[in-house]
């Protein structure tokens, strides 16, 4: 047999998936906390609080 039994493939997939999603999460946090994006996120955080009823009439 080639040594690629179910347990080996499952363990590789679990570890690879965990590393992949950890890398995506870290990339998202870095993007969100990058200093050049600060003003855009501040503006977007205030967006739900703005009164925009006149725009929909």
Predicted model as a PDB file, atoms N, CA, C, CB and O in Angstrom, pLDDT in the B-factor column:
MODEL        1                                                                  
ATOM      1  N   UNK A   1       0.837  -1.188   0.000  1.00 51.00           N  
ATOM      2  CA  UNK A   1       0.000   0.000   0.000  1.00 51.00           C  
ATOM      3  C   UNK A   1       0.882   1.253   0.000  1.00 51.00           C  
ATOM      4  CB  UNK A   1      -0.952  -0.002   1.222  1.00 51.00           C  
ATOM      5  O   UNK A   1       2.038   1.190   0.418  1.00 51.00           O  
ATOM      6  N   UNK A   2       0.367   2.350  -0.448  1.00 70.00           N  
ATOM      7  CA  UNK A   2       1.180   3.543  -0.645  1.00 70.00           C  
ATOM      8  C   UNK A   2       1.370   4.370   0.621  1.00 70.00           C  
ATOM      9  CB  UNK A   2       0.564   4.394  -1.701  1.00 70.00           C  
ATOM     10  O   UNK A   2       2.110   5.353   0.591  1.00 70.00           O  
ATOM     11  N   UNK A   3       0.739   4.013   1.719  1.00 78.00           N  
ATOM     12  CA  UNK A   3       0.903   4.772   2.956  1.00 78.00           C  
ATOM     13  C   UNK A   3      -0.081   5.909   3.098  1.00 78.00           C  
ATOM     14  CB  UNK A   3       2.285   5.310   3.038  1.00 78.00           C  
ATOM     15  O   UNK A   3      -0.044   6.630   4.095  1.00 78.00           O  
ATOM     16  N   UNK A   4      -0.958   6.091   2.131  1.00 87.00           N  
ATOM     17  CA  UNK A   4      -1.974   7.133   2.207  1.00 87.00           C  
ATOM     18  C   UNK A   4      -3.308   6.512   2.601  1.00 87.00           C  
ATOM     19  CB  UNK A   4      -2.096   7.888   0.859  1.00 87.00           C  
ATOM     20  O   UNK A   4      -4.222   6.390   1.785  1.00 87.00           O  
ATOM     21  N   UNK A   5      -3.396   6.126   3.859  1.00 91.00           N  
ATOM     22  CA  UNK A   5      -4.661   5.581   4.325  1.00 91.00           C  
ATOM     23  C   UNK A   5      -5.569   6.731   4.783  1.00 91.00           C  
ATOM     24  CB  UNK A   5      -4.430   4.558   5.478  1.00 91.00           C  
ATOM     25  O   UNK A   5      -5.171   7.896   4.776  1.00 91.00           O  
ATOM     26  N   UNK A   6      -6.765   6.384   5.171  1.00 92.00           N  
ATOM     27  CA  UNK A   6      -7.770   7.393   5.514  1.00 92.00           C  
ATOM     28  C   UNK A   6      -7.305   8.293   6.656  1.00 92.00           C  
ATOM     29  CB  UNK A   6      -9.083   6.718   5.892  1.00 92.00           C  
ATOM     30  O   UNK A   6      -7.485   9.510   6.596  1.00 92.00           O  
ATOM     31  N   UNK A   7      -6.717   7.714   7.682  1.00 91.00           N  
ATOM     32  CA  UNK A   7      -6.298   8.495   8.846  1.00 91.00           C  
ATOM     33  C   UNK A   7      -5.221   9.524   8.480  1.00 91.00           C  
ATOM     34  CB  UNK A   7      -5.777   7.564   9.942  1.00 91.00           C  
ATOM     35  O   UNK A   7      -5.237  10.647   8.986  1.00 91.00           O  
ATOM     36  N   UNK A   8      -4.300   9.146   7.614  1.00 90.00           N  
ATOM     37  CA  UNK A   8      -3.238  10.061   7.199  1.00 90.00           C  
ATOM     38  C   UNK A   8      -3.811  11.233   6.400  1.00 90.00           C  
ATOM     39  CB  UNK A   8      -2.183   9.313   6.364  1.00 90.00           C  
ATOM     40  O   UNK A   8      -3.458  12.388   6.637  1.00 90.00           O  
ATOM     41  N   UNK A   9      -4.685  10.928   5.466  1.00 92.00           N  
ATOM     42  CA  UNK A   9      -5.284  11.984   4.644  1.00 92.00           C  
ATOM     43  C   UNK A   9      -6.171  12.881   5.497  1.00 92.00           C  
ATOM     44  CB  UNK A   9      -6.100  11.377   3.483  1.00 92.00           C  
ATOM     45  O   UNK A   9      -6.149  14.100   5.327  1.00 92.00           O  
ATOM     46  N   UNK A  10      -6.954  12.305   6.415  1.00 93.00           N  
ATOM     47  CA  UNK A  10      -7.831  13.093   7.282  1.00 93.00           C  
ATOM     48  C   UNK A  10      -7.020  14.003   8.194  1.00 93.00           C  
ATOM     49  CB  UNK A  10      -8.726  12.173   8.119  1.00 93.00           C  
ATOM     50  O   UNK A  10      -7.381  15.165   8.383  1.00 93.00           O  
ATOM     51  N   UNK A  11      -5.938  13.500   8.757  1.00 93.00           N  
ATOM     52  CA  UNK A  11      -5.092  14.312   9.630  1.00 93.00           C  
ATOM     53  C   UNK A  11      -4.460  15.463   8.842  1.00 93.00           C  
ATOM     54  CB  UNK A  11      -3.995  13.440  10.284  1.00 93.00           C  
ATOM     55  O   UNK A  11      -4.401  16.590   9.333  1.00 93.00           O  
ATOM     56  N   UNK A  12      -3.992  15.186   7.636  1.00 93.00           N  
ATOM     57  CA  UNK A  12      -3.408  16.231   6.794  1.00 93.00           C  
ATOM     58  C   UNK A  12      -4.443  17.299   6.454  1.00 93.00           C  
ATOM     59  CB  UNK A  12      -2.833  15.623   5.507  1.00 93.00           C  
ATOM     60  O   UNK A  12      -4.148  18.494   6.503  1.00 93.00           O  
ATOM     61  N   UNK A  13      -5.653  16.868   6.108  1.00 94.00           N  
ATOM     62  CA  UNK A  13      -6.710  17.819   5.763  1.00 94.00           C  
ATOM     63  C   UNK A  13      -7.098  18.671   6.969  1.00 94.00           C  
ATOM     64  CB  UNK A  13      -7.940  17.078   5.224  1.00 94.00           C  
ATOM     65  O   UNK A  13      -7.335  19.871   6.824  1.00 94.00           O  
ATOM     66  N   UNK A  14      -7.166  18.076   8.140  1.00 96.00           N  
ATOM     67  CA  UNK A  14      -7.520  18.832   9.346  1.00 96.00           C  
ATOM     68  C   UNK A  14      -6.447  19.855   9.684  1.00 96.00           C  
ATOM     69  CB  UNK A  14      -7.732  17.884  10.533  1.00 96.00           C  
ATOM     70  O   UNK A  14      -6.759  21.015   9.955  1.00 96.00           O  
ATOM     71  N   UNK A  15      -5.218  19.450   9.672  1.00 96.00           N  
ATOM     72  CA  UNK A  15      -4.132  20.371   9.996  1.00 96.00           C  
ATOM     73  C   UNK A  15      -3.975  21.440   8.928  1.00 96.00           C  
ATOM     74  CB  UNK A  15      -2.824  19.611  10.165  1.00 96.00           C  
ATOM     75  O   UNK A  15      -3.752  22.608   9.246  1.00 96.00           O  
ATOM     76  N   UNK A  16      -4.089  21.055   7.677  1.00 95.00           N  
ATOM     77  CA  UNK A  16      -3.984  22.032   6.590  1.00 95.00           C  
ATOM     78  C   UNK A  16      -5.121  23.028   6.631  1.00 95.00           C  
ATOM     79  CB  UNK A  16      -3.965  21.331   5.242  1.00 95.00           C  
ATOM     80  O   UNK A  16      -4.904  24.222   6.423  1.00 95.00           O  
ATOM     81  N   UNK A  17      -6.331  22.559   6.896  1.00 95.00           N  
ATOM     82  CA  UNK A  17      -7.477  23.459   6.999  1.00 95.00           C  
ATOM     83  C   UNK A  17      -7.351  24.419   8.153  1.00 95.00           C  
ATOM     84  CB  UNK A  17      -8.743  22.672   7.140  1.00 95.00           C  
ATOM     85  O   UNK A  17      -7.688  25.597   8.030  1.00 95.00           O  
ATOM     86  N   UNK A  18      -6.869  23.924   9.275  1.00 96.00           N  
ATOM     87  CA  UNK A  18      -6.672  24.792  10.436  1.00 96.00           C  
ATOM     88  C   UNK A  18      -5.643  25.876  10.139  1.00 96.00           C  
ATOM     89  CB  UNK A  18      -6.233  23.971  11.651  1.00 96.00           C  
ATOM     90  O   UNK A  18      -5.857  27.040  10.476  1.00 96.00           O  
ATOM     91  N   UNK A  19      -4.545  25.510   9.520  1.00 96.00           N  
ATOM     92  CA  UNK A  19      -3.524  26.499   9.180  1.00 96.00           C  
ATOM     93  C   UNK A  19      -4.034  27.500   8.152  1.00 96.00           C  
ATOM     94  CB  UNK A  19      -2.273  25.808   8.652  1.00 96.00           C  
ATOM     95  O   UNK A  19      -3.735  28.691   8.238  1.00 96.00           O  
ATOM     96  N   UNK A  20      -4.809  27.015   7.177  1.00 97.00           N  
ATOM     97  CA  UNK A  20      -5.353  27.899   6.147  1.00 97.00           C  
ATOM     98  C   UNK A  20      -6.294  28.937   6.768  1.00 97.00           C  
ATOM     99  CB  UNK A  20      -6.095  27.079   5.071  1.00 97.00           C  
ATOM    100  O   UNK A  20      -6.152  30.131   6.504  1.00 97.00           O  
ATOM    101  N   UNK A  21      -7.243  28.498   7.581  1.00 97.00           N  
ATOM    102  CA  UNK A  21      -8.191  29.433   8.168  1.00 97.00           C  
ATOM    103  C   UNK A  21      -7.539  30.347   9.196  1.00 97.00           C  
ATOM    104  CB  UNK A  21      -9.329  28.680   8.806  1.00 97.00           C  
ATOM    105  O   UNK A  21      -7.975  31.485   9.370  1.00 97.00           O  
ATOM    106  N   UNK A  22      -6.508  29.872   9.877  1.00 98.00           N  
ATOM    107  CA  UNK A  22      -5.761  30.749  10.778  1.00 98.00           C  
ATOM    108  C   UNK A  22      -5.053  31.843   9.988  1.00 98.00           C  
ATOM    109  CB  UNK A  22      -4.741  29.938  11.602  1.00 98.00           C  
ATOM    110  O   UNK A  22      -5.027  32.998  10.414  1.00 98.00           O  
ATOM    111  N   UNK A  23      -4.483  31.491   8.848  1.00 98.00           N  
ATOM    112  CA  UNK A  23      -3.811  32.484   8.008  1.00 98.00           C  
ATOM    113  C   UNK A  23      -4.803  33.501   7.457  1.00 98.00           C  
ATOM    114  CB  UNK A  23      -3.071  31.798   6.855  1.00 98.00           C  
ATOM    115  O   UNK A  23      -4.496  34.691   7.400  1.00 98.00           O  
ATOM    116  N   UNK A  24      -5.992  33.049   7.051  1.00 98.00           N  
ATOM    117  CA  UNK A  24      -7.013  33.967   6.543  1.00 98.00           C  
ATOM    118  C   UNK A  24      -7.481  34.900   7.660  1.00 98.00           C  
ATOM    119  CB  UNK A  24      -8.212  33.180   5.956  1.00 98.00           C  
ATOM    120  O   UNK A  24      -7.676  36.093   7.429  1.00 98.00           O  
ATOM    121  N   UNK A  25      -7.661  34.367   8.858  1.00 98.00           N  
ATOM    122  CA  UNK A  25      -8.079  35.184   9.991  1.00 98.00           C  
ATOM    123  C   UNK A  25      -7.028  36.240  10.324  1.00 98.00           C  
ATOM    124  CB  UNK A  25      -8.345  34.302  11.211  1.00 98.00           C  
ATOM    125  O   UNK A  25      -7.362  37.407  10.529  1.00 98.00           O  
ATOM    126  N   UNK A  26      -5.781  35.839  10.378  1.00 98.00           N  
ATOM    127  CA  UNK A  26      -4.700  36.781  10.685  1.00 98.00           C  
ATOM    128  C   UNK A  26      -4.602  37.846   9.599  1.00 98.00           C  
ATOM    129  CB  UNK A  26      -3.353  36.038  10.830  1.00 98.00           C  
ATOM    130  O   UNK A  26      -4.381  39.017   9.907  1.00 98.00           O  
ATOM    131  N   UNK A  27      -4.762  37.462   8.343  1.00 97.00           N  
ATOM    132  CA  UNK A  27      -4.730  38.438   7.254  1.00 97.00           C  
ATOM    133  C   UNK A  27      -5.880  39.431   7.389  1.00 97.00           C  
ATOM    134  CB  UNK A  27      -4.796  37.728   5.890  1.00 97.00           C  
ATOM    135  O   UNK A  27      -5.697  40.622   7.137  1.00 97.00           O  
ATOM    136  N   UNK A  28      -7.050  38.965   7.780  1.00 95.00           N  
ATOM    137  CA  UNK A  28      -8.192  39.866   7.982  1.00 95.00           C  
ATOM    138  C   UNK A  28      -7.976  40.828   9.127  1.00 95.00           C  
ATOM    139  CB  UNK A  28      -9.445  39.070   8.229  1.00 95.00           C  
ATOM    140  O   UNK A  28      -8.333  42.001   9.026  1.00 95.00           O  
ATOM    141  N   UNK A  29      -7.405  40.357  10.204  1.00 95.00           N  
ATOM    142  CA  UNK A  29      -7.119  41.233  11.347  1.00 95.00           C  
ATOM    143  C   UNK A  29      -6.069  42.272  10.975  1.00 95.00           C  
ATOM    144  CB  UNK A  29      -6.642  40.407  12.560  1.00 95.00           C  
ATOM    145  O   UNK A  29      -6.201  43.445  11.325  1.00 95.00           O  
ATOM    146  N   UNK A  30      -5.041  41.852  10.276  1.00 95.00           N  
ATOM    147  CA  UNK A  30      -3.999  42.796   9.844  1.00 95.00           C  
ATOM    148  C   UNK A  30      -4.590  43.849   8.916  1.00 95.00           C  
ATOM    149  CB  UNK A  30      -2.841  42.050   9.136  1.00 95.00           C  
ATOM    150  O   UNK A  30      -4.268  45.031   9.032  1.00 95.00           O  
ATOM    151  N   UNK A  31      -5.454  43.425   7.995  1.00 93.00           N  
ATOM    152  CA  UNK A  31      -6.090  44.375   7.080  1.00 93.00           C  
ATOM    153  C   UNK A  31      -6.955  45.370   7.853  1.00 93.00           C  
ATOM    154  CB  UNK A  31      -6.942  43.629   6.031  1.00 93.00           C  
ATOM    155  O   UNK A  31      -6.921  46.569   7.577  1.00 93.00           O  
ATOM    156  N   UNK A  32      -7.721  44.880   8.809  1.00 90.00           N  
ATOM    157  CA  UNK A  32      -8.620  45.756   9.568  1.00 90.00           C  
ATOM    158  C   UNK A  32      -7.854  46.729  10.454  1.00 90.00           C  
ATOM    159  CB  UNK A  32      -9.567  44.923  10.420  1.00 90.00           C  
ATOM    160  O   UNK A  32      -8.318  47.845  10.689  1.00 90.00           O  
ATOM    161  N   UNK A  33      -6.708  46.331  10.941  1.00 91.00           N  
ATOM    162  CA  UNK A  33      -5.946  47.181  11.861  1.00 91.00           C  
ATOM    163  C   UNK A  33      -4.843  47.986  11.168  1.00 91.00           C  
ATOM    164  CB  UNK A  33      -5.336  46.330  12.947  1.00 91.00           C  
ATOM    165  O   UNK A  33      -4.111  48.720  11.832  1.00 91.00           O  
ATOM    166  N   UNK A  34      -4.716  47.859   9.866  1.00 93.00           N  
ATOM    167  CA  UNK A  34      -3.683  48.601   9.131  1.00 93.00           C  
ATOM    168  C   UNK A  34      -3.964  50.093   9.244  1.00 93.00           C  
ATOM    169  CB  UNK A  34      -3.633  48.164   7.631  1.00 93.00           C  
ATOM    170  O   UNK A  34      -5.107  50.506   9.045  1.00 93.00           O  
ATOM    171  N   UNK A  35      -2.969  50.915   9.556  1.00 92.00           N  
ATOM    172  CA  UNK A  35      -3.197  52.341   9.809  1.00 92.00           C  
ATOM    173  C   UNK A  35      -3.846  53.103   8.653  1.00 92.00           C  
ATOM    174  CB  UNK A  35      -1.903  52.987  10.141  1.00 92.00           C  
ATOM    175  O   UNK A  35      -4.588  54.053   8.902  1.00 92.00           O  
ATOM    176  N   UNK A  36      -3.598  52.728   7.421  1.00 93.00           N  
ATOM    177  CA  UNK A  36      -4.181  53.484   6.309  1.00 93.00           C  
ATOM    178  C   UNK A  36      -5.681  53.241   6.160  1.00 93.00           C  
ATOM    179  CB  UNK A  36      -3.478  53.123   5.014  1.00 93.00           C  
ATOM    180  O   UNK A  36      -6.357  54.014   5.480  1.00 93.00           O  
ATOM    181  N   UNK A  37      -6.213  52.200   6.771  1.00 90.00           N  
ATOM    182  CA  UNK A  37      -7.638  51.900   6.684  1.00 90.00           C  
ATOM    183  C   UNK A  37      -8.431  52.489   7.853  1.00 90.00           C  
ATOM    184  CB  UNK A  37      -7.844  50.400   6.630  1.00 90.00           C  
ATOM    185  O   UNK A  37      -9.651  52.336   7.905  1.00 90.00           O  
ATOM    186  N   UNK A  38      -7.769  53.146   8.769  1.00 90.00           N  
ATOM    187  CA  UNK A  38      -8.410  53.633   9.992  1.00 90.00           C  
ATOM    188  C   UNK A  38      -9.563  54.592   9.700  1.00 90.00           C  
ATOM    189  CB  UNK A  38      -7.384  54.321  10.876  1.00 90.00           C  
ATOM    190  O   UNK A  38     -10.649  54.433  10.258  1.00 90.00           O  
ATOM    191  N   UNK A  39      -9.348  55.566   8.852  1.00 91.00           N  
ATOM    192  CA  UNK A  39     -10.393  56.553   8.578  1.00 91.00           C  
ATOM    193  C   UNK A  39     -11.608  55.935   7.888  1.00 91.00           C  
ATOM    194  CB  UNK A  39      -9.834  57.673   7.720  1.00 91.00           C  
ATOM    195  O   UNK A  39     -12.747  56.288   8.195  1.00 91.00           O  
ATOM    196  N   UNK A  40     -11.369  55.032   6.976  1.00 91.00           N  
ATOM    197  CA  UNK A  40     -12.490  54.381   6.289  1.00 91.00           C  
ATOM    198  C   UNK A  40     -13.338  53.583   7.271  1.00 91.00           C  
ATOM    199  CB  UNK A  40     -11.976  53.461   5.168  1.00 91.00           C  
ATOM    200  O   UNK A  40     -14.566  53.628   7.198  1.00 91.00           O  
ATOM    201  N   UNK A  41     -12.712  52.860   8.181  1.00 90.00           N  
ATOM    202  CA  UNK A  41     -13.464  52.080   9.152  1.00 90.00           C  
ATOM    203  C   UNK A  41     -14.165  52.974  10.165  1.00 90.00           C  
ATOM    204  CB  UNK A  41     -12.549  51.107   9.866  1.00 90.00           C  
ATOM    205  O   UNK A  41     -15.256  52.635  10.623  1.00 90.00           O  
ATOM    206  N   UNK A  42     -13.572  54.097  10.522  1.00 90.00           N  
ATOM    207  CA  UNK A  42     -14.262  55.036  11.417  1.00 90.00           C  
ATOM    208  C   UNK A  42     -15.505  55.595  10.742  1.00 90.00           C  
ATOM    209  CB  UNK A  42     -13.322  56.187  11.833  1.00 90.00           C  
ATOM    210  O   UNK A  42     -16.554  55.706  11.377  1.00 90.00           O  
ATOM    211  N   UNK A  43     -15.403  55.948   9.466  1.00 91.00           N  
ATOM    212  CA  UNK A  43     -16.550  56.467   8.725  1.00 91.00           C  
ATOM    213  C   UNK A  43     -17.635  55.393   8.602  1.00 91.00           C  
ATOM    214  CB  UNK A  43     -16.114  56.957   7.326  1.00 91.00           C  
ATOM    215  O   UNK A  43     -18.818  55.681   8.778  1.00 91.00           O  
ATOM    216  N   UNK A  44     -17.239  54.185   8.305  1.00 90.00           N  
ATOM    217  CA  UNK A  44     -18.209  53.104   8.164  1.00 90.00           C  
ATOM    218  C   UNK A  44     -18.848  52.718   9.492  1.00 90.00           C  
ATOM    219  CB  UNK A  44     -17.546  51.895   7.549  1.00 90.00           C  
ATOM    220  O   UNK A  44     -19.987  52.252   9.510  1.00 90.00           O  
ATOM    221  N   UNK A  45     -18.144  52.902  10.596  1.00 89.00           N  
ATOM    222  CA  UNK A  45     -18.723  52.563  11.894  1.00 89.00           C  
ATOM    223  C   UNK A  45     -19.809  53.552  12.293  1.00 89.00           C  
ATOM    224  CB  UNK A  45     -17.639  52.523  12.965  1.00 89.00           C  
ATOM    225  O   UNK A  45     -20.703  53.199  13.062  1.00 89.00           O  
ATOM    226  N   UNK A  46     -19.754  54.784  11.789  1.00 90.00           N  
ATOM    227  CA  UNK A  46     -20.777  55.777  12.103  1.00 90.00           C  
ATOM    228  C   UNK A  46     -21.951  55.732  11.136  1.00 90.00           C  
ATOM    229  CB  UNK A  46     -20.172  57.156  12.100  1.00 90.00           C  
ATOM    230  O   UNK A  46     -22.963  56.392  11.372  1.00 90.00           O  
ATOM    231  N   UNK A  47     -21.840  54.981  10.066  1.00 88.00           N  
ATOM    232  CA  UNK A  47     -22.860  54.942   9.028  1.00 88.00           C  
ATOM    233  C   UNK A  47     -24.244  54.500   9.533  1.00 88.00           C  
ATOM    234  CB  UNK A  47     -22.412  54.020   7.935  1.00 88.00           C  
ATOM    235  O   UNK A  47     -25.230  55.118   9.131  1.00 88.00           O  
ATOM    236  N   UNK A  48     -24.380  53.487  10.374  1.00 86.00           N  
ATOM    237  CA  UNK A  48     -25.716  53.111  10.839  1.00 86.00           C  
ATOM    238  C   UNK A  48     -26.382  54.160  11.722  1.00 86.00           C  
ATOM    239  CB  UNK A  48     -25.637  51.822  11.590  1.00 86.00           C  
ATOM    240  O   UNK A  48     -27.603  54.146  11.878  1.00 86.00           O  
ATOM    241  N   UNK A  49     -25.613  55.057  12.293  1.00 87.00           N  
ATOM    242  CA  UNK A  49     -26.164  56.069  13.192  1.00 87.00           C  
ATOM    243  C   UNK A  49     -26.621  57.323  12.481  1.00 87.00           C  
ATOM    244  CB  UNK A  49     -25.152  56.433  14.222  1.00 87.00           C  
ATOM    245  O   UNK A  49     -27.275  58.172  13.086  1.00 87.00           O  
ATOM    246  N   UNK A  50     -26.292  57.457  11.216  1.00 85.00           N  
ATOM    247  CA  UNK A  50     -26.660  58.651  10.470  1.00 85.00           C  
ATOM    248  C   UNK A  50     -28.146  58.621  10.124  1.00 85.00           C  
ATOM    249  CB  UNK A  50     -25.811  58.775   9.193  1.00 85.00           C  
ATOM    250  O   UNK A  50     -28.715  57.560   9.868  1.00 85.00           O  
ATOM    251  N   UNK A  51     -28.762  59.798  10.120  1.00 77.00           N  
ATOM    252  CA  UNK A  51     -30.165  59.918   9.784  1.00 77.00           C  
ATOM    253  C   UNK A  51     -30.275  60.086   8.272  1.00 77.00           C  
ATOM    254  CB  UNK A  51     -30.830  61.112  10.540  1.00 77.00           C  
ATOM    255  O   UNK A  51     -29.903  61.122   7.721  1.00 77.00           O  
ATOM    256  N   UNK A  52     -30.788  59.055   7.613  1.00 70.00           N  
ATOM    257  CA  UNK A  52     -30.868  59.102   6.165  1.00 70.00           C  
ATOM    258  C   UNK A  52     -32.305  58.937   5.664  1.00 70.00           C  
ATOM    259  CB  UNK A  52     -29.983  58.029   5.566  1.00 70.00           C  
ATOM    260  O   UNK A  52     -32.520  58.453   4.553  1.00 70.00           O  
ATOM    261  N   UNK A  53     -33.285  59.335   6.473  1.00 68.00           N  
ATOM    262  CA  UNK A  53     -34.686  59.172   6.082  1.00 68.00           C  
ATOM    263  C   UNK A  53     -35.034  60.073   4.904  1.00 68.00           C  
ATOM    264  CB  UNK A  53     -35.611  59.475   7.266  1.00 68.00           C  
ATOM    265  O   UNK A  53     -35.871  59.693   4.085  1.00 68.00           O  
ATOM    266  N   UNK A  54     -34.432  61.243   4.787  1.00 61.00           N  
ATOM    267  CA  UNK A  54     -34.746  62.147   3.706  1.00 61.00           C  
ATOM    268  C   UNK A  54     -34.280  61.604   2.349  1.00 61.00           C  
ATOM    269  CB  UNK A  54     -34.119  63.495   3.972  1.00 61.00           C  
ATOM    270  O   UNK A  54     -34.854  61.963   1.321  1.00 61.00           O  
ATOM    271  N   UNK A  55     -33.278  60.768   2.329  1.00 62.00           N  
ATOM    272  CA  UNK A  55     -32.747  60.244   1.078  1.00 62.00           C  
ATOM    273  C   UNK A  55     -33.651  59.205   0.437  1.00 62.00           C  
ATOM    274  CB  UNK A  55     -31.396  59.650   1.313  1.00 62.00           C  
ATOM    275  O   UNK A  55     -33.563  58.978  -0.770  1.00 62.00           O  
ATOM    276  N   UNK A  56     -34.520  58.570   1.218  1.00 55.00           N  
ATOM    277  CA  UNK A  56     -35.367  57.503   0.690  1.00 55.00           C  
ATOM    278  C   UNK A  56     -36.741  57.985   0.260  1.00 55.00           C  
ATOM    279  CB  UNK A  56     -35.520  56.425   1.714  1.00 55.00           C  
ATOM    280  O   UNK A  56     -37.552  57.179  -0.196  1.00 55.00           O  
ATOM    281  N   UNK A  57     -37.029  59.271   0.390  1.00 50.00           N  
ATOM    282  CA  UNK A  57     -38.346  59.789   0.036  1.00 50.00           C  
ATOM    283  C   UNK A  57     -38.387  60.193  -1.408  1.00 50.00           C  
ATOM    284  CB  UNK A  57     -38.719  60.965   0.913  1.00 50.00           C  
ATOM    285  O   UNK A  57     -39.421  60.655  -1.891  1.00 50.00           O  
TER     286      UNK A  57                                                      
ENDMDL                                                                          
END                                                                             
